Amino acid sequence: MTSTLFITGATSGFGEACARRFARDGWALVLTGRREARLQALAEELSAYTEVHPLVLDVRDRQAMEQAIAGLPEKFTRLRGLINNAGLALGTDPAPRCSLDDWEVMVDTNIKGLLYSTRLLLPRLIAYGRGAGIVNLGSVAGHWPYPGSHVYGATKAFVRQFSLNLRNDLVGTGVRVTDLEPGLCESEFSLVRFGGDRERYEATYAGAEPIQPEDIAETIHWILNQPAHININTLELMPVSQTWAGFAIDRSRSAS
Ligand SMILES: NC(=O)c1ccc[n+]([C@@H]2O[C@H](COP(=O)([O-])OP(=O)(O)OC[C@H]3O[C@@H](n4cnc5c(N)ncnc54)[C@H](OP(=O)(O)O)[C@@H]3O)[C@@H](O)[C@H]2O)c1
């Protein structure tokens, strides 16, 4: 029976690139996302290589997640991998000017959605045992602060700590857990973050030679294909063009 990989957020960016990468190796795929037309088109394309089960759902909808996972067809139940990828950032305004609604969407998607898929799929991963693995999409924002990152960065700090804690609870099961922490990657992520502002989106990546979704897919492919006795705990990557800014210092109190 083929190994199955469950990917949340497969309609663009990393999730889509992972679906393509693993399809080439013949993994059966369960692909999720809210944009039905994109999901169906990808499922149709990849079904030339492997078995694909598209699930149109919102990871924030716990009931929908429970129903979809309970109803997985038999041939997709031998779960070897879970890529908790669905996620987003909304806005970069300073905290006092942010919308509380946006903060809630980030918490509900990046934290609660990830918890639903993890908890609901853990029994299947444990049943697979040695060789199974979860890759959670954290971010450099989870441990490097930057202006405007507030709740987004905090959700990714949650993902990092949850991933490490989960490893402890899975000892003896053979199931691996990785927190993958990318820096600047070119995807619709920034289009979503900037509310569809294409100019700002393009300016984000201009001249920076950012990481591409295919680079992330290769990294995840490497993580999930490590020998069964190896766990990549955390892995941070940035494009060479990206480094850290210095400390910000408020000098408005200096004598004039
Ligand atoms: N790009 C970066 O620079 C970067 C860096 C570090 C970490 N990350 C993280 O990597 C992950 C993937 O990002 P990406 O760059 O590939 O962004 P992307 O191209 O915008 O893809 C995000 C995916 O998440 C899905 N998604 C968002 N909200 C969802 C919801 N409520 N329910 C179901 N699916 C949902 C989207 O699908 P639908 O809209 O169709 O639902 C889409 O497939 C995210 O967790 C992000 O935080 C990105």
The ligand as an SDF file (V2000), in Angstrom:
LIG
                    3D

 48 52  0  0  0  0  0  0  0  0999 V2000
    6.4220   32.9890    1.9430 N   0  0  0  0  0  0  0  0  0  0  0  0
    7.1710   33.2510    2.9930 C   0  0  0  0  0  0  0  0  0  0  0  0
    8.0230   34.1710    2.9720 O   0  0  0  0  0  0  0  0  0  0  0  0
    7.0590   32.4150    4.2340 C   0  0  0  0  0  0  0  0  0  0  0  0
    8.1280   32.4310    5.1310 C   0  0  0  0  0  0  0  0  0  0  0  0
    8.0460   31.6680    6.2930 C   0  0  0  0  0  0  0  0  0  0  0  0
    6.9340   30.8970    6.5350 C   0  0  0  0  0  0  0  0  0  0  0  0
    5.9010   30.8880    5.6600 N   0  0  0  0  0  0  0  0  0  0  0  0
    4.7390   30.0480    5.9980 C   0  0  0  0  0  0  0  0  0  0  0  0
    4.6310   29.0220    5.0310 O   0  0  0  0  0  0  0  0  0  0  0  0
    3.2660   28.6490    4.8790 C   0  0  0  0  0  0  0  0  0  0  0  0
    2.8890   28.6750    3.4040 C   0  0  0  0  0  0  0  0  0  0  0  0
    3.1090   29.9710    2.9070 O   0  0  0  0  0  0  0  0  0  0  0  0
    3.2570   30.2900    1.3510 P   0  0  0  0  0  0  0  0  0  0  0  0
    4.4140   31.1860    1.2320 O   0  0  0  0  0  0  0  0  0  0  0  0
    3.2030   29.0600    0.5470 O   0  0  0  0  0  0  0  0  0  0  0  0
    1.9320   31.1850    1.1480 O   0  0  0  0  0  0  0  0  0  0  0  0
    0.7570   31.1170    0.0910 P   0  0  0  0  0  0  0  0  0  0  0  0
    1.2750   30.9400   -1.2900 O   0  0  0  0  0  0  0  0  0  0  0  0
   -0.1230   32.2820    0.3810 O   0  0  0  0  0  0  0  0  0  0  0  0
   -0.0110   29.7610    0.4890 O   0  0  0  0  0  0  0  0  0  0  0  0
   -0.7800   29.6520    1.6540 C   0  0  0  0  0  0  0  0  0  0  0  0
   -1.6670   28.4230    1.5640 C   0  0  0  0  0  0  0  0  0  0  0  0
   -2.4110   28.3330    2.7950 O   0  0  0  0  0  0  0  0  0  0  0  0
   -3.7790   28.1300    2.4840 C   0  0  0  0  0  0  0  0  0  0  0  0
   -4.6410   28.6770    3.5070 N   0  0  0  0  0  0  0  0  0  0  0  0
   -4.6040   29.9160    4.0740 C   0  0  0  0  0  0  0  0  0  0  0  0
   -5.6000   30.0460    4.9510 N   0  0  0  0  0  0  0  0  0  0  0  0
   -6.2890   28.8790    4.9440 C   0  0  0  0  0  0  0  0  0  0  0  0
   -7.4300   28.3880    5.6250 C   0  0  0  0  0  0  0  0  0  0  0  0
   -8.0860   29.1280    6.5260 N   0  0  0  0  0  0  0  0  0  0  0  0
   -7.8610   27.1390    5.3590 N   0  0  0  0  0  0  0  0  0  0  0  0
   -7.2030   26.3730    4.4630 C   0  0  0  0  0  0  0  0  0  0  0  0
   -6.1200   26.7620    3.7940 N   0  0  0  0  0  0  0  0  0  0  0  0
   -5.6710   27.9990    4.0300 C   0  0  0  0  0  0  0  0  0  0  0  0
   -3.9770   28.8240    1.1340 C   0  0  0  0  0  0  0  0  0  0  0  0
   -5.0520   28.2150    0.4410 O   0  0  0  0  0  0  0  0  0  0  0  0
   -6.5050   28.8550    0.1990 P   0  0  0  0  0  0  0  0  0  0  0  0
   -6.3420   30.3390    0.1600 O   0  0  0  0  0  0  0  0  0  0  0  0
   -6.9590   28.2540   -1.0860 O   0  0  0  0  0  0  0  0  0  0  0  0
   -7.3140   28.3700    1.3610 O   0  0  0  0  0  0  0  0  0  0  0  0
   -2.6690   28.4890    0.4280 C   0  0  0  0  0  0  0  0  0  0  0  0
   -2.7590   27.2410   -0.1980 O   0  0  0  0  0  0  0  0  0  0  0  0
    2.4680   29.5880    5.7640 C   0  0  0  0  0  0  0  0  0  0  0  0
    2.2020   28.9320    6.9780 O   0  0  0  0  0  0  0  0  0  0  0  0
    3.3990   30.7570    5.9840 C   0  0  0  0  0  0  0  0  0  0  0  0
    3.1530   31.4090    7.2040 O   0  0  0  0  0  0  0  0  0  0  0  0
    5.9490   31.6280    4.5080 C   0  0  0  0  0  0  0  0  0  0  0  0
  1  2  1  0
  2  3  2  0
  2  4  1  0
  4  5  1  0
  4 48  2  0
  5  6  2  0
  6  7  1  0
  7  8  2  0
  8  9  1  0
  8 48  1  0
  9 10  1  0
  9 46  1  0
 10 11  1  0
 11 12  1  0
 11 44  1  0
 12 13  1  0
 13 14  1  0
 14 15  2  0
 14 16  1  0
 14 17  1  0
 17 18  1  0
 18 19  2  0
 18 20  1  0
 18 21  1  0
 21 22  1  0
 22 23  1  0
 23 24  1  0
 23 42  1  0
 24 25  1  0
 25 26  1  0
 25 36  1  0
 26 27  1  0
 26 35  1  0
 27 28  2  0
 28 29  1  0
 29 30  1  0
 29 35  2  0
 30 31  1  0
 30 32  2  0
 32 33  1  0
 33 34  2  0
 34 35  1  0
 36 37  1  0
 36 42  1  0
 37 38  1  0
 38 39  2  0
 38 40  1  0
 38 41  1  0
 42 43  1  0
 44 45  1  0
 44 46  1  0
 46 47  1  0
M  CHG  2   8   1  16  -1
M  END
$$$$
